[in-house]
Amino acid sequence: MMWTMIGLAATAWAQEEVPTLDDDASVAPVVEKLAIMLEHLEGKGVQVTDIHLGRVKDDGVGVKLHLPPVSAGASAVVAGLGDDRRIVDLDLAVSDRKGGRWTDQLSDNNPVVQFDSAEGGDYDVNVLVSESVEGADEGFYLLVAGFMTDPSMVVSATNIVSALQVASQLAETLTLHFVDGGMMVMTQGQNASIDLQLPPSNGGGCFVMSFGDPARTKKLAMVVQDRSGNVVGTGKGKGLISAMVAPQSTASEIRVVLTPKIGGGVNDSHAMTLVACQ
């Protein structure tokens, strides 16, 4: 299968116009391209199980993704997308606990890695910036992970992207800066969780925002925990729910646990959680 053309045109920026994340922390241009990327991948038969949205500097960043087991002969796919306002060439390296390693080092901003993942499990993904726009030392990136299946069997994640666009616009209206975010698959009657990063405190607070696929999710309950398991925030309701969390003096990690009430005659739904700070 040919993955080198995802149909995402780069945006040209004059050198003097390159915005830093401190000056312009909008994720809107990246989220807009996520919608195009999902349409392409799902059309090829990729069932999306994970989306991760983060920030990467020139020295790269490590991310953990969980992939479900796949049937014999199927394969897993991890696709990346760089913020072309700041990143020219984004590369991926995926490795498992058994020493397997798969890479995409082509000179483009849309790396894709496809590999056998019959047993599923946790994978380490290194997101590497091979070339940046001059004057930029940090940019946004997206990861989309899933597995190959019959295109007619794909449960689309496009609704969650529409909700992500609304949530990111709301955060930017409140002058919040995006920090970290990711998607999970929720099952009726079960909790779903995701680990996300908090930046060091700068005197302001951080908002943890969660939302489900609006066509499948009736209500959500959210509990935010620190690394010791202490509850540091909660939220409950329909649509977008949020909790304010106080960052520590150093960068830290939180765990967000979601309990869904799923409707629409289905048993599962996509959900996404974002961290945005003042």
C-alpha positions as a Python dict, from the first residue, in 0.01 Angstrom:
ca = {
    (1, 'M'): (0, 0, 0),
    (2, 'M'): (130, 345, -91),
    (3, 'W'): (125, 588, 200),
    (4, 'T'): (358, 862, 82),
    (5, 'M'): (82, 1092, -48),
    (6, 'I'): (-175, 1197, 213),
    (7, 'G'): (-283, 1505, 20),
    (8, 'L'): (-189, 1762, 282),
    (9, 'A'): (-50, 2074, 119),
    (10, 'A'): (206, 2271, 319),
    (11, 'T'): (143, 2633, 404),
    (12, 'A'): (418, 2875, 303),
    (13, 'W'): (528, 3121, 572),
    (14, 'A'): (765, 3410, 519),
    (15, 'Q'): (1055, 3391, 761),
    (16, 'E'): (957, 3710, 942),
    (17, 'E'): (604, 3576, 992),
    (18, 'V'): (696, 3253, 1171),
    (19, 'P'): (502, 3266, 1501),
    (20, 'T'): (643, 3109, 1816),
    (21, 'L'): (411, 2906, 2037),
    (22, 'D'): (432, 3185, 2295),
    (23, 'D'): (302, 3437, 2038),
    (24, 'D'): (55, 3216, 1851),
    (25, 'A'): (-49, 2894, 2024),
    (26, 'S'): (-341, 2820, 1791),
    (27, 'V'): (-378, 2452, 1704),
    (28, 'A'): (-657, 2529, 1454),
    (29, 'P'): (-445, 2483, 1137),
    (30, 'V'): (-322, 2143, 1260),
    (31, 'V'): (-669, 2026, 1363),
    (32, 'E'): (-808, 2126, 1024),
    (33, 'K'): (-552, 1901, 855),
    (34, 'L'): (-634, 1622, 1099),
    (35, 'A'): (-983, 1607, 945),
    (36, 'I'): (-828, 1561, 598),
    (37, 'M'): (-584, 1302, 732),
    (38, 'L'): (-863, 1098, 896),
    (39, 'E'): (-1070, 1100, 578),
    (40, 'H'): (-771, 964, 386),
    (41, 'L'): (-677, 695, 640),
    (42, 'E'): (-1032, 577, 705),
    (43, 'G'): (-1093, 562, 331),
    (44, 'K'): (-796, 323, 308),
    (45, 'G'): (-949, 102, 580),
    (46, 'V'): (-769, 227, 894),
    (47, 'Q'): (-979, 192, 1209),
    (48, 'V'): (-850, 476, 1426),
    (49, 'T'): (-800, 383, 1792),
    (50, 'D'): (-577, 665, 1917),
    (51, 'I'): (-507, 1031, 1840),
    (52, 'H'): (-239, 1226, 2023),
    (53, 'L'): (-183, 1601, 1992),
    (54, 'G'): (128, 1755, 2145),
    (55, 'R'): (422, 1993, 2119),
    (56, 'V'): (767, 1894, 1995),
    (57, 'K'): (1102, 2074, 2001),
    (58, 'D'): (1403, 2015, 1777),
    (59, 'D'): (1532, 1741, 2008),
    (60, 'G'): (1212, 1536, 1963),
    (61, 'V'): (965, 1384, 2208),
    (62, 'G'): (868, 1033, 2317),
    (63, 'V'): (505, 915, 2324),
    (64, 'K'): (346, 587, 2435),
    (65, 'L'): (59, 449, 2227),
    (66, 'H'): (-156, 144, 2294),
    (67, 'L'): (-269, -64, 1997),
    (68, 'P'): (-527, -344, 2017),
    (69, 'P'): (-454, -694, 1884),
    (70, 'V'): (-531, -738, 1514),
    (71, 'S'): (-639, -1041, 1319),
    (72, 'A'): (-388, -1252, 1127),
    (73, 'G'): (-270, -1078, 812),
    (74, 'A'): (-378, -732, 929),
    (75, 'S'): (-137, -460, 1035),
    (76, 'A'): (-112, -151, 1252),
    (77, 'V'): (-64, 204, 1123),
    (78, 'V'): (86, 506, 1299),
    (79, 'A'): (67, 831, 1101),
    (80, 'G'): (209, 1171, 1196),
    (81, 'L'): (140, 1529, 1099),
    (82, 'G'): (369, 1826, 1164),
    (83, 'D'): (270, 2189, 1213),
    (84, 'D'): (392, 2325, 878),
    (85, 'R'): (403, 2681, 1015),
    (86, 'R'): (708, 2566, 1210),
    (87, 'I'): (808, 2215, 1099),
    (88, 'V'): (933, 2116, 752),
    (89, 'D'): (1022, 1748, 803),
    (90, 'L'): (873, 1525, 1075),
    (91, 'D'): (996, 1165, 1123),
    (92, 'L'): (864, 873, 1328),
    (93, 'A'): (1028, 573, 1494),
    (94, 'V'): (798, 310, 1650),
    (95, 'S'): (932, 32, 1873),
    (96, 'D'): (781, -248, 2081),
    (97, 'R'): (890, -431, 2397),
    (98, 'K'): (1040, -717, 2194),
    (99, 'G'): (1293, -503, 2008),
    (100, 'G'): (1093, -445, 1691),
    (101, 'R'): (1149, -105, 1533),
    (102, 'W'): (983, 64, 1235),
    (103, 'T'): (1063, 408, 1096),
    (104, 'D'): (961, 670, 843),
    (105, 'Q'): (1246, 908, 762),
    (106, 'L'): (1122, 1044, 431),
    (107, 'S'): (1163, 1417, 370),
    (108, 'D'): (804, 1520, 436),
    (109, 'N'): (580, 1638, 716),
    (110, 'N'): (340, 1343, 707),
    (111, 'P'): (528, 1029, 819),
    (112, 'V'): (344, 694, 814),
    (113, 'V'): (462, 364, 960),
    (114, 'Q'): (281, 35, 892),
    (115, 'F'): (376, -288, 1072),
    (116, 'D'): (246, -620, 1207),
    (117, 'S'): (83, -585, 1550),
    (118, 'A'): (-89, -921, 1592),
    (119, 'E'): (-52, -919, 1971),
    (120, 'G'): (-120, -548, 2022),
    (121, 'G'): (8, -374, 2335),
    (122, 'D'): (210, -65, 2423),
    (123, 'Y'): (443, 95, 2171),
    (124, 'D'): (702, 370, 2212),
    (125, 'V'): (689, 637, 1942),
    (126, 'N'): (973, 885, 1895),
    (127, 'V'): (857, 1200, 1718),
    (128, 'L'): (1160, 1361, 1557),
    (129, 'V'): (1196, 1701, 1391),
    (130, 'S'): (1450, 1661, 1110),
    (131, 'E'): (1403, 2013, 976),
    (132, 'S'): (1232, 2321, 1119),
    (133, 'V'): (1124, 2647, 962),
    (134, 'E'): (1401, 2898, 1029),
    (135, 'G'): (1334, 3082, 1353),
    (136, 'A'): (1106, 2812, 1501),
    (137, 'D'): (1226, 2584, 1780),
    (138, 'E'): (894, 2420, 1874),
    (139, 'G'): (576, 2319, 1692),
    (140, 'F'): (262, 2112, 1723),
    (141, 'Y'): (237, 1754, 1603),
    (142, 'L'): (-40, 1496, 1566),
    (143, 'L'): (-24, 1117, 1584),
    (144, 'V'): (-302, 891, 1457),
    (145, 'A'): (-284, 518, 1534),
    (146, 'G'): (-507, 231, 1429),
    (147, 'F'): (-527, -97, 1243),
    (148, 'M'): (-620, -208, 893),
    (149, 'T'): (-967, -347, 834),
    (150, 'D'): (-1237, -356, 567),
    (151, 'P'): (-1320, 9, 486),
    (152, 'S'): (-1691, -72, 514),
    (153, 'M'): (-1636, -175, 879),
    (154, 'V'): (-1461, 145, 991),
    (155, 'V'): (-1625, 340, 1275),
    (156, 'S'): (-1532, 696, 1185),
    (157, 'A'): (-1357, 928, 1431),
    (158, 'T'): (-1448, 1241, 1234),
    (159, 'N'): (-1715, 1345, 1486),
    (160, 'I'): (-1452, 1370, 1759),
    (161, 'V'): (-1245, 1597, 1533),
    (162, 'S'): (-1542, 1832, 1496),
    (163, 'A'): (-1572, 1842, 1875),
    (164, 'L'): (-1196, 1899, 1902),
    (165, 'Q'): (-1225, 2204, 1675),
    (166, 'V'): (-1494, 2352, 1901),
    (167, 'A'): (-1294, 2278, 2219),
    (168, 'S'): (-971, 2424, 2082),
    (169, 'Q'): (-1151, 2740, 1965),
    (170, 'L'): (-1306, 2779, 2310),
    (171, 'A'): (-966, 2740, 2477),
    (172, 'E'): (-813, 3002, 2250),
    (173, 'T'): (-1103, 3241, 2315),
    (174, 'L'): (-1015, 3211, 2685),
    (175, 'T'): (-647, 3282, 2595),
    (176, 'L'): (-541, 2936, 2711),
    (177, 'H'): (-233, 2772, 2560),
    (178, 'F'): (-264, 2413, 2443),
    (179, 'V'): (-22, 2173, 2617),
    (180, 'D'): (-121, 1809, 2559),
    (181, 'G'): (-411, 1595, 2446),
    (182, 'G'): (-520, 1254, 2331),
    (183, 'M'): (-809, 1030, 2228),
    (184, 'M'): (-935, 709, 2382),
    (185, 'V'): (-1203, 452, 2306),
    (186, 'M'): (-1471, 424, 2577),
    (187, 'T'): (-1689, 119, 2638),
    (188, 'Q'): (-2026, 128, 2813),
    (189, 'G'): (-1995, 28, 3180),
    (190, 'Q'): (-1615, 67, 3188),
    (191, 'N'): (-1371, 343, 3276),
    (192, 'A'): (-1125, 474, 3016),
    (193, 'S'): (-806, 660, 3111),
    (194, 'I'): (-526, 862, 2957),
    (195, 'D'): (-202, 1006, 3097),
    (196, 'L'): (-119, 1365, 3000),
    (197, 'Q'): (147, 1623, 3084),
    (198, 'L'): (121, 1943, 3290),
    (199, 'P'): (383, 2215, 3242),
    (200, 'P'): (566, 2380, 3533),
    (201, 'S'): (360, 2643, 3713),
    (202, 'N'): (384, 3000, 3583),
    (203, 'G'): (134, 3137, 3833),
    (204, 'G'): (-178, 3038, 3637),
    (205, 'G'): (-398, 2732, 3630),
    (206, 'C'): (-460, 2458, 3374),
    (207, 'F'): (-792, 2336, 3243),
    (208, 'V'): (-851, 1968, 3168),
    (209, 'M'): (-1129, 1941, 2908),
    (210, 'S'): (-1296, 1618, 2797),
    (211, 'F'): (-1567, 1541, 2543),
    (212, 'G'): (-1707, 1236, 2367),
    (213, 'D'): (-1834, 1171, 2017),
    (214, 'P'): (-2154, 1378, 2028),
    (215, 'A'): (-2344, 1118, 1823),
    (216, 'R'): (-2261, 838, 2067),
    (217, 'T'): (-2193, 994, 2408),
    (218, 'K'): (-2482, 1113, 2627),
    (219, 'K'): (-2288, 1206, 2942),
    (220, 'L'): (-1936, 1193, 3084),
    (221, 'A'): (-1795, 1185, 3434),
    (222, 'M'): (-1426, 1281, 3471),
    (223, 'V'): (-1177, 1233, 3755),
    (224, 'V'): (-829, 1388, 3734),
    (225, 'Q'): (-557, 1227, 3946),
    (226, 'D'): (-194, 1314, 4017),
    (227, 'R'): (81, 1051, 3998),
    (228, 'S'): (12, 946, 4358),
    (229, 'G'): (-353, 876, 4278),
    (230, 'N'): (-485, 1183, 4460),
    (231, 'V'): (-794, 1339, 4305),
    (232, 'V'): (-709, 1693, 4191),
    (233, 'G'): (-1015, 1769, 3979),
    (234, 'T'): (-1356, 1637, 3873),
    (235, 'G'): (-1622, 1714, 3615),
    (236, 'K'): (-1955, 1573, 3502),
    (237, 'G'): (-2217, 1657, 3242),
    (238, 'K'): (-2317, 1660, 2878),
    (239, 'G'): (-2096, 1779, 2594),
    (240, 'L'): (-1768, 1944, 2696),
    (241, 'I'): (-1677, 1903, 3064),
    (242, 'S'): (-1379, 2061, 3238),
    (243, 'A'): (-1185, 2084, 3564),
    (244, 'M'): (-922, 2335, 3673),
    (245, 'V'): (-594, 2188, 3798),
    (246, 'A'): (-300, 2365, 3965),
    (247, 'P'): (38, 2281, 3804),
    (248, 'Q'): (337, 2195, 4023),
    (249, 'S'): (672, 2376, 4036),
    (250, 'T'): (810, 2124, 3786),
    (251, 'A'): (654, 1944, 3489),
    (252, 'S'): (425, 1665, 3606),
    (253, 'E'): (187, 1398, 3482),
    (254, 'I'): (-185, 1355, 3543),
    (255, 'R'): (-420, 1066, 3477),
    (256, 'V'): (-768, 1146, 3347),
    (257, 'V'): (-1033, 879, 3406),
    (258, 'L'): (-1360, 899, 3210),
    (259, 'T'): (-1682, 711, 3286),
    (260, 'P'): (-1926, 737, 2995),
    (261, 'K'): (-2296, 697, 2945),
    (262, 'I'): (-2321, 588, 2582),
    (263, 'G'): (-2633, 614, 2368),
    (264, 'G'): (-2736, 584, 2008),
    (265, 'G'): (-2781, 206, 2027),
    (266, 'V'): (-2405, 142, 2041),
    (267, 'N'): (-2170, 11, 2308),
    (268, 'D'): (-1861, 227, 2256),
    (269, 'S'): (-1754, 577, 2163),
    (270, 'H'): (-1446, 789, 2099),
    (271, 'A'): (-1352, 1054, 2357),
    (272, 'M'): (-1077, 1313, 2377),
    (273, 'T'): (-910, 1504, 2659),
    (274, 'L'): (-710, 1827, 2625),
    (275, 'V'): (-489, 2018, 2868),
    (276, 'A'): (-472, 2396, 2814),
    (277, 'C'): (-307, 2641, 3052),
    (278, 'Q'): (-311, 3010, 3130),
}
